Amino acid sequence: MGKAYFKPWRGSHYDDTKILILSESAYSWQGADGSIGNPSPTHPKKSILWFINRFPRRGYFTRMNRALCGTKDPSAEQMRRAWEDYAYTIYVQRTVGEGARTRPSPAQWKEASEHFLSLIEDMKPIKVIVTGHDMWKRMPFTFEGDDAYLQAYKLSNGNLVWCLALPHPSNSRVGFKWEEIGEQIRRFRAMKLPLRKQQSSRN
């Protein structure tokens, strides 16, 4: 069983929407004094709040905020309201190493897969927005779905958890266009997807 490290952010409206946003990993960084900083268990919440308060012009949360808010220059209030609709957490538990280009190890991918299944059993989302096709390819096998990027897991109670896999937000040149991604997210939110496996009508 994968061991949890990161504590998910839960927006105030998550219990109504039951939509989880999943990012791939977090990395360590070098401070101004040369010391190495590591992401803490509350990194999901700290990351959201840091980017809302500063909104730099690059990076994962900049493009996600634009997509969620539907505007290139969202206000802090627009971003706060947007994130209240979601839970958010990180797939790979603990740091992957120093620097943004560091990739998870095979052992970390394996542990993350085990942890994810435990996570959705605990949080019981109805929909998950998976931000990263490489992560999506490494996640556990899904239960059903005909679209390569729209698949569902089945919980132990029989309910389905539908996942929409999107390009990684840092991949703006190749796949992540915030206007298009924002529209995909809005369509996904509005989709009426089966909550349980549909039974065959044949005897």
C-alpha positions in Angstrom: 0.0 0.0 0.0 1.4 3.4 -1.0 2.2 5.6 2.0 0.6 9.1 1.9 2.9 12.1 2.4 1.1 15.1 0.7 -2.1 16.3 2.3 -4.6 17.2 -0.4 -6.1 20.7 -0.6 -9.9 20.6 -0.3 -11.8 23.6 -1.5 -14.9 24.6 0.4 -17.1 23.4 -2.4 -15.4 20.0 -3.0 -18.1 18.1 -1.2 -20.5 19.4 -3.8 -18.5 19.1 -6.9 -16.3 16.0 -6.0 -13.7 17.0 -8.6 -10.0 16.3 -7.9 -7.1 17.9 -9.7 -4.0 15.7 -9.8 -0.5 17.0 -10.7 2.5 14.7 -11.2 5.2 15.6 -8.7 7.1 18.1 -6.6 10.8 18.8 -6.4 13.3 20.3 -4.0 15.0 23.7 -4.6 18.1 25.6 -3.6 17.5 28.6 -1.3 19.4 31.9 -1.5 21.7 30.7 1.3 22.5 27.5 -0.6 20.4 25.2 1.6 18.0 22.7 0.0 14.3 23.2 0.6 12.0 20.2 0.4 8.2 20.2 -0.2 6.3 19.7 3.0 3.1 17.6 3.5 1.1 20.8 3.0 2.8 21.6 -0.3 -0.5 21.3 -2.3 -2.2 24.1 -0.2 0.9 26.2 0.0 1.4 26.0 -3.8 -2.1 27.1 -4.6 -2.0 30.1 -2.2 1.5 31.2 -3.2 0.5 31.4 -6.9 -2.8 33.1 -6.1 -0.9 35.8 -4.2 1.9 36.3 -6.7 0.7 35.0 -10.1 4.0 34.8 -11.9 3.9 34.7 -15.7 5.0 31.1 -16.1 4.7 27.6 -14.6 2.1 25.0 -13.8 -0.2 27.1 -11.7 -0.1 30.1 -13.9 -1.5 28.1 -16.8 -3.9 26.1 -14.6 -5.3 29.3 -13.1 -5.8 30.8 -16.6 -7.6 27.6 -17.7 -9.8 27.4 -14.5 -10.7 31.1 -14.6 -11.1 31.4 -18.3 -8.9 34.5 -18.6 -5.2 35.4 -19.2 -5.0 37.7 -16.2 -7.3 36.4 -13.4 -7.5 38.4 -10.3 -6.6 36.9 -6.9 -10.3 36.7 -6.0 -11.1 34.9 -9.3 -8.4 32.3 -8.6 -9.5 31.8 -5.0 -13.1 31.2 -6.1 -12.0 28.8 -8.8 -9.9 26.6 -6.5 -12.8 26.4 -3.9 -14.5 24.0 -6.4 -11.7 21.5 -6.4 -9.5 19.2 -4.3 -5.9 19.2 -5.4 -3.0 16.9 -4.7 0.3 15.5 -6.0 0.6 12.0 -7.5 4.2 11.1 -6.6 4.7 11.2 -2.8 7.7 13.2 -1.5 10.2 15.1 -3.6 11.6 13.7 -6.8 14.9 15.5 -6.3 16.4 18.9 -6.9 15.1 20.9 -9.8 12.0 21.2 -12.0 13.4 18.8 -14.7 14.0 15.9 -12.3 11.9 12.8 -13.1 10.3 10.3 -10.7 12.2 7.0 -10.2 10.6 3.7 -11.1 10.1 3.0 -7.4 8.3 6.3 -6.9 6.0 5.7 -9.9 5.1 2.3 -8.4 4.4 3.7 -4.9 2.3 6.5 -6.4 0.1 4.0 -8.2 -0.7 2.2 -5.0 -1.3 5.4 -3.1 -3.6 6.8 -5.8 -6.0 3.9 -5.5 -6.1 4.4 -1.7 -6.6 8.1 -2.2 -9.7 7.8 -4.4 -11.1 5.2 -2.0 -10.7 7.8 0.8 -11.7 11.0 -1.0 -14.3 9.4 -3.3 -14.2 12.0 -6.1 -16.6 11.6 -9.0 -14.2 13.2 -11.5 -10.4 13.6 -11.6 -8.5 16.0 -13.8 -5.1 14.4 -14.5 -2.6 17.1 -15.6 0.0 15.2 -17.6 -0.1 12.5 -20.3 3.2 10.9 -19.1 1.7 10.5 -15.6 -1.5 9.2 -17.1 0.4 6.4 -19.0 2.0 5.3 -15.7 -1.2 5.3 -13.6 -3.0 2.0 -12.7 -5.2 0.4 -15.3 -8.7 1.8 -15.5 -12.0 0.0 -15.3 -13.9 1.3 -18.3 -14.1 4.0 -21.0 -13.8 4.1 -24.8 -11.7 7.2 -25.0 -7.9 7.0 -24.4 -8.0 10.1 -22.3 -11.4 9.6 -20.6 -11.4 6.5 -18.4 -13.0 5.4 -15.1 -11.8 3.6 -12.0 -14.2 1.5 -9.9 -14.2 2.0 -6.2 -14.9 -0.8 -3.7 -18.5 0.4 -3.3 -19.0 0.0 -7.1 -19.0 3.8 -7.9 -17.0 5.0 -10.9 -14.4 7.7 -10.7 -13.9 9.3 -14.2 -10.6 10.7 -15.2 -9.8 13.3 -17.9 -6.2 13.2 -18.9 -4.8 16.6 -20.1 -1.4 17.7 -21.4 1.0 18.9 -18.6 0.5 22.7 -18.0 4.3 23.3 -18.4 4.0 21.9 -21.9 2.6 25.0 -23.5 4.5 24.7 -26.8 3.3 21.2 -27.6 -0.1 20.6 -26.0 -1.3 22.9 -23.2 -3.2 25.9 -24.6 -5.0 27.3 -21.6 -8.0 28.5 -23.6 -8.6 25.1 -25.1 -7.8 23.3 -21.8 -10.2 25.5 -19.9 -13.0 24.6 -22.4 -12.2 20.9 -22.0 -12.4 21.2 -18.2 -15.7 23.0 -18.4 -17.1 20.3 -20.7 -15.8 17.6 -18.4 -17.5 19.2 -15.4 -20.8 19.4 -17.3 -20.7 15.8 -18.6 -23.3 13.4 -17.3 -21.2 10.3 -16.9 -22.5 7.0 -15.4 -21.8 6.8 -11.6 -21.9 3.0 -11.7 -21.2 0.4 -14.4 -24.1 0.1 -16.8 -25.5 -3.3 -17.0 -26.1 -5.1 -20.3 -29.7 -5.3 -21.4 -29.1 -8.8 -22.9 -30.3 -11.8 -20.9 
